[in-house]
Amino acid sequence: MTVEDVAHPSSRTAREHGPYFIPSVHLPPLKHRPRGPVLAQALSHLALALRLDGHENVHVPKLQRASANRADALDKSDLTDPIQAQAQDSLVQFEAAAEDHETSQAENLFELRYSRIWLSALVKTGLSWVDDEPTRAENADEDVTVLLDRATELLSACAGKSASGPVFRIYHFDSPVGSLAVKVRDGTLTADALGSRTWGSASMLAQHLMSPFCKLINERKPHGKTSLIQILELGAGTGLVGLAIAALVQRMKHNVRANVCLTDFHPDVLENLAFNVRQNFASDPAGSTGPSVQPQVSVAHLDWSQVSKEAARDQSQNLTDDHRQALSAHPQHDMILAADCCYERHHALWLRATVERYLSREYVLGNDHCNGEYPLGALHLLNAIRATHSHESRAIEEAFPAVAESMRGQSDRLKRTSLQLRVVHQMDFEGYDDFGPPTLRLDVPLDRIIKFGGVKSL
């Protein structure tokens, strides 16, 4: 099939699309053998449409609480863009937006298919006519090898995130102290390294924690000496949640310091995680002092399965919680973060064992803290509810049961005699991953061009 064999699903014309790049309208016909500068411009626009310009900015929206009606009315697997998908103020408006989305989705799929066919045809030609051009430009972007490499990269992006290479993003969060920017590199997604990419739950959990954590820091603001908060992120992936919290601490400029430890298992994930830490936090200058204390952000390997095995061994020896803690030299953390890190049933039990080992026991959440507004002494877990992973969702509920009503009225002294992990607060949010079929931006200005001799790092 050639590009010319594809029929447009609508009657729109180039004039109706306005000054925006539309692949089926603006990609040059290959049968006319377009010159190098024309191809370079077309590939530049297509890279922007596929969000591969090296500087994708993601503005994390305010969280929208999920409602039963909306959850029933919407097939979430059909909405893949977390930036464009917006919650409506009523079910009627929401249904109207869903209809509009179906229309735009059909157009998007057509343009994506058109782009994929055009790129495949371009790569197959080898661009022999560009080498034969009588006057070759000195611009490196118009070199045949560069053009073909870029076309191949874009073709991989059309196949989805699992096939595309590294992507650089800047996530922008709203916080009580202003907008925060976190730079993240997503690596290539593979079956054994799912943490190489940023899943939708990460940005949502980070945004959710902004206000309560900011309030916590203001309440703990010490007079004179520096206060220290130990934070652990499990299954950190690209580290977005922990990096966002560290950025918040840095911005607040109080004598509150955070030690943030980002952990994962796979070597490739850990390597990318360390890269993201370096992009956001440089080492403290020698002898630096002052009210703004640079957060200490580290990366560490952590195997949940090994922790679970050791916990089972200790339990078989009838060791008490206090005895187990006394025997271990593991650091205790004031709060633990985990976003979308349980994708097998047994992961929930591993996660519980890991939290029991590393969560500080200095905090016992009483009645005043059962609204979820107090960040310390708790695991903050956000896991996506997917129809394909219902068993995993149930496994989390079984591993972390809700607190019994009879426990809410007991004194701290009584509860300390038998500390157990319990869910004290639960909320559902509406959000969307962009890990479904790839989508195209159809709002790229025709006059915007990028250089693509190489992908720029942030």
WOKA-V870065 format. One record per pair of residues at least 12 apart in sequence whose ideal C-beta (glycine too) atoms are under 6 Angstrom apart, sorted by the first residue. I is the first residue (numbers start at 0). J is the second residue. D is the distance in Angstrom with one decimal. If there is no record, write none. Layout:
# WOKA-V870065
I:J:D
I:J:D
This chain:
# WOKA-V870065
2:116:5.2
2:117:4.9
5:113:5.5
7:23:5.8
8:105:5.7
8:109:5.2
18:445:5.2
19:442:5.6
20:44:4.2
20:443:4.3
20:445:5.5
22:110:4.9
22:113:5.1
22:114:4.5
23:110:6.0
23:113:4.6
26:41:5.4
26:117:5.1
27:41:5.7
29:120:5.5
32:128:4.5
35:129:4.8
35:141:3.5
36:141:5.7
38:146:5.6
39:140:4.6
39:141:5.0
42:149:5.1
43:448:4.8
43:449:5.0
44:443:5.8
45:153:5.6
47:443:4.5
48:439:4.7
48:440:4.8
48:443:5.1
49:156:4.7
51:156:5.7
52:449:5.0
53:167:5.3
53:454:5.1
53:455:4.3
55:168:4.8
56:169:5.1
57:168:5.4
57:170:4.9
58:171:4.7
59:170:6.0
59:172:5.3
59:202:4.7
59:206:4.9
62:206:5.9
62:207:5.8
62:428:5.0
63:86:3.8
63:429:4.7
65:427:4.1
65:428:5.8
65:429:4.7
68:90:5.4
69:93:5.9
78:431:4.8
79:433:5.2
79:435:3.7
79:438:6.0
80:433:5.6
80:438:5.5
81:199:5.6
81:431:4.7
81:433:5.7
84:431:4.8
86:429:5.5
107:438:5.4
107:439:5.6
110:439:5.2
111:439:5.3
115:157:4.3
118:150:5.2
118:153:5.6
118:154:4.4
121:150:5.1
122:150:5.3
126:143:5.0
126:146:6.0
129:143:5.1
130:143:5.5
139:452:5.1
140:452:5.9
149:451:5.1
159:437:5.2
160:188:5.6
160:434:5.9
161:188:4.5
164:187:5.8
165:184:5.7
165:186:5.6
166:185:4.6
167:184:5.4
167:457:5.1
168:183:5.2
169:182:5.5
170:202:5.8
172:206:5.6
172:243:5.7
174:209:4.2
174:247:5.8
175:210:6.0
175:213:4.5
176:250:5.1
176:251:5.7
179:246:4.8
181:242:4.9
181:243:5.2
181:246:5.8
182:278:4.5
182:279:5.6
182:457:4.3
183:197:5.8
183:237:4.9
183:239:5.6
183:275:5.5
184:274:5.8
184:275:5.9
185:197:5.6
186:271:4.5
192:265:4.4
192:267:4.9
192:268:5.3
194:236:3.6
194:263:5.3
194:268:4.1
195:268:5.7
195:271:6.0
197:237:4.7
197:239:5.4
198:339:4.3
199:430:5.3
199:432:3.9
200:338:4.3
200:339:3.7
200:381:4.6
200:383:5.3
201:239:4.3
201:240:5.3
201:338:4.3
203:428:5.9
203:430:5.0
204:240:5.3
204:338:4.5
204:381:4.1
205:240:4.7
205:243:3.8
211:372:5.0
211:374:5.2
212:374:5.2
215:374:5.3
216:251:5.4
216:253:5.8
216:255:4.9
219:255:6.0
220:253:4.9
221:254:5.4
225:254:4.6
225:256:5.2
226:255:4.9
227:256:5.2
228:257:4.9
228:333:5.1
229:258:5.2
229:332:4.4
229:333:5.0
230:257:5.8
230:259:4.6
230:334:5.5
231:260:5.1
231:332:4.1
231:335:4.9
231:357:5.6
232:261:5.0
232:336:4.4
233:262:5.9
233:337:4.5
234:337:5.8
234:340:2.9
235:261:4.0
235:262:5.9
235:263:5.2
235:272:6.0
237:275:5.7
238:261:4.5
238:272:5.0
238:275:5.0
240:336:4.9
240:338:5.3
241:259:4.7
241:261:4.8
242:279:5.3
245:257:5.8
245:259:4.7
245:294:4.0
245:296:5.2
248:294:5.0
249:294:5.5
252:290:5.3
252:291:4.4
256:292:4.4
257:294:4.5
258:295:4.7
259:294:5.9
259:296:4.7
260:297:5.2
260:299:5.7
261:298:5.2
262:299:5.0
262:301:3.8
264:302:5.8
269:298:6.0
272:298:5.0
273:298:4.8
276:296:5.1
278:457:5.7
280:296:5.0
303:349:3.7
303:353:4.9
304:349:5.6
306:352:5.2
306:353:4.7
306:356:5.7
307:349:4.6
307:352:4.1
310:352:4.2
329:356:5.6
331:359:4.0
332:357:5.4
332:359:6.0
333:359:5.5
333:375:4.8
334:374:5.3
334:375:5.4
335:354:5.7
335:358:5.5
335:378:4.6
336:379:5.3
337:380:4.8
338:381:5.1
339:382:5.7
339:383:5.5
341:382:5.8
341:391:5.5
341:395:5.8
344:390:5.6
344:391:5.9
344:394:4.4
347:394:4.1
347:395:4.7
347:398:3.9
348:398:5.5
351:398:4.6
354:378:4.9
360:418:5.9
362:375:5.4
362:376:2.3
363:411:5.1
363:414:5.4
363:415:5.9
364:423:5.3
366:407:5.7
369:423:4.8
371:424:3.1
382:395:6.0
399:422:5.2
401:422:4.6
402:421:3.8
402:423:5.3
